[in-house]
Amino acid sequence: MAGYALESCVFAHNELCLSVRKRLATPERSWLDLLSDPTLRIATSTPISDPSGDYTGQLFEGIEQQHAGLGESLKQRALQLVGGPKSPTVPAGQSAAGWLLNNDRADIFIGYQSYAAQPGIAVLAIAAPFQIRADYAFAVCHADARPLAAFLLSAQAQTILQEGGFLPLAPS
């Protein structure tokens, strides 16, 4: 593929977070405390079928490095309910996190922060040493695409992306 792109650039970032029922989000319990609770059902995206599932696997590996046994336990407990060939169909217009939690299919959903905010659901950030960041990039393969590339990097597009829950680009 070398030589096909005229330019490429990252235009947005995203991070994993925990979406939980509001009653579970208390000041006494951190995101890691909630994941460590064996009575809580954890839903994730399906690895290989959905990148969020792959990132969640990386999260579990990072947890395992710091808390032996916990990451492996999380891998075993995780319910892969999104993005896979056997995943339930999320109704149109609903987010996976909101639908799974509000329909009692899970207590916690690990997914992207860009689609986490839902009524009745609290969003918990994952601490920096464990955080997995997704970078979204474009490749311009034809000069006619340059206006779209310029727009994605514009202040207007960056505002739209941030309002949608994406992280701001670092100043260049």
C-alpha positions in Angstrom: 0.0 0.0 0.0 3.0 2.3 0.3 2.7 5.4 -1.9 -1.1 5.5 -2.1 -1.7 8.1 0.5 -0.8 11.7 -0.2 -1.0 12.5 3.6 -2.4 11.0 6.8 -3.3 12.5 10.1 -4.9 11.7 13.4 -8.1 13.8 13.8 -9.7 12.5 17.0 -9.0 10.4 20.1 -11.3 8.3 22.3 -10.8 6.4 25.5 -12.4 3.5 27.3 -14.6 4.2 30.3 -17.1 2.3 32.5 -20.8 3.0 32.1 -22.6 1.8 35.2 -26.1 2.1 36.7 -26.1 5.3 38.7 -26.8 3.5 42.0 -23.4 1.8 41.6 -21.5 5.0 41.2 -20.6 6.0 44.7 -17.6 8.0 46.0 -16.5 5.0 48.0 -16.1 2.7 45.0 -13.6 3.4 42.3 -13.9 2.0 38.7 -11.5 -0.8 39.7 -13.5 -1.6 42.8 -16.6 -2.0 40.7 -14.7 -4.3 38.2 -13.4 -6.3 41.1 -16.8 -7.0 42.4 -17.6 -10.6 41.3 -21.4 -10.1 41.8 -21.5 -7.4 39.0 -22.0 -8.5 35.4 -19.5 -6.8 33.0 -20.4 -6.4 29.3 -17.9 -5.6 26.6 -17.6 -5.6 22.9 -16.5 -8.7 21.1 -12.7 -8.9 20.5 -11.7 -9.3 16.9 -15.2 -8.4 15.7 -15.1 -4.9 17.3 -12.0 -2.9 18.2 -13.5 -1.8 21.5 -13.4 -5.5 22.5 -9.7 -5.6 21.6 -9.0 -2.5 23.6 -10.9 -3.9 26.6 -8.6 -7.0 26.3 -5.6 -4.7 26.5 -7.2 -3.0 29.6 -7.6 -6.4 31.2 -3.9 -7.3 30.4 -2.8 -4.0 32.1 -4.9 -4.7 35.1 -3.4 -8.2 35.3 0.1 -6.8 35.3 -0.7 -4.6 38.4 -3.2 -6.9 40.1 -2.3 -10.6 39.5 -5.3 -12.7 38.9 -7.8 -9.8 38.5 -7.2 -9.3 34.8 -7.6 -13.0 34.0 -10.7 -13.1 36.2 -12.2 -10.1 34.3 -11.5 -11.8 30.9 -13.4 -14.9 32.1 -16.3 -12.9 33.6 -16.7 -10.5 30.6 -19.9 -10.9 28.7 -19.1 -10.2 25.0 -22.5 -8.6 24.1 -21.6 -6.1 21.4 -20.3 -6.3 17.9 -20.0 -10.0 17.5 -21.9 -12.4 15.2 -24.0 -13.7 18.1 -24.5 -10.4 19.9 -28.0 -9.3 20.7 -29.2 -6.6 18.3 -29.2 -3.1 20.0 -32.4 -1.3 18.9 -32.0 1.5 16.4 -31.4 4.9 18.1 -30.0 3.4 21.4 -26.5 3.0 22.5 -25.2 -0.4 23.5 -24.3 0.8 27.0 -27.7 2.3 27.7 -29.6 -0.6 26.2 -27.6 -3.3 28.0 -27.7 -1.6 31.4 -31.3 -0.4 31.3 -32.5 -3.8 30.2 -30.7 -5.6 33.0 -28.3 -7.5 30.7 -25.3 -6.1 32.6 -24.3 -3.9 35.5 -21.2 -2.4 33.9 -20.3 -1.8 30.3 -16.8 -1.1 29.2 -16.8 1.0 26.0 -15.8 4.2 24.4 -16.5 7.5 26.3 -17.8 9.0 23.1 -21.1 7.1 23.4 -21.3 6.6 27.1 -23.5 9.4 28.4 -27.1 8.0 28.8 -30.0 8.8 31.1 -29.8 6.9 34.4 -26.2 5.9 33.7 -23.0 7.2 35.3 -19.7 7.3 33.4 -16.5 6.5 35.3 -13.1 7.3 33.9 -10.4 4.6 33.9 -7.2 5.8 35.6 -4.4 6.9 33.3 -2.0 4.0 34.0 -4.6 1.6 32.8 -6.3 3.7 30.1 -6.4 2.6 26.5 -6.6 5.4 23.9 -8.0 4.9 20.4 -6.6 7.2 17.8 -8.8 7.9 14.7 -6.9 8.9 11.5 -7.6 9.6 7.9 -5.5 9.1 4.8 -6.0 11.3 1.8 -5.6 9.2 -1.3 -6.8 11.7 -3.8 -6.4 15.5 -3.9 -10.2 16.0 -4.1 -10.4 14.7 -0.5 -8.2 17.4 0.9 -11.2 19.7 1.8 -12.7 16.9 4.0 -9.3 16.4 5.6 -9.0 20.1 6.3 -12.5 20.2 7.8 -11.8 17.3 10.1 -8.9 19.3 11.6 -10.8 22.5 11.7 -12.0 24.1 15.0 -15.6 23.6 13.9 -15.1 19.8 13.4 -13.1 19.5 16.6 -15.9 21.2 18.6 -18.4 18.8 17.1 -16.2 15.8 17.9 -15.7 17.0 21.5 -19.4 17.6 22.0 -19.8 14.0 20.9 -17.5 12.8 23.6 -14.2 12.5 21.7 -11.0 13.9 23.2 -9.5 17.1 21.9 -6.4 16.9 19.7 -3.2 18.0 21.4 -2.1 21.4 20.3 0.4 21.2 17.4 
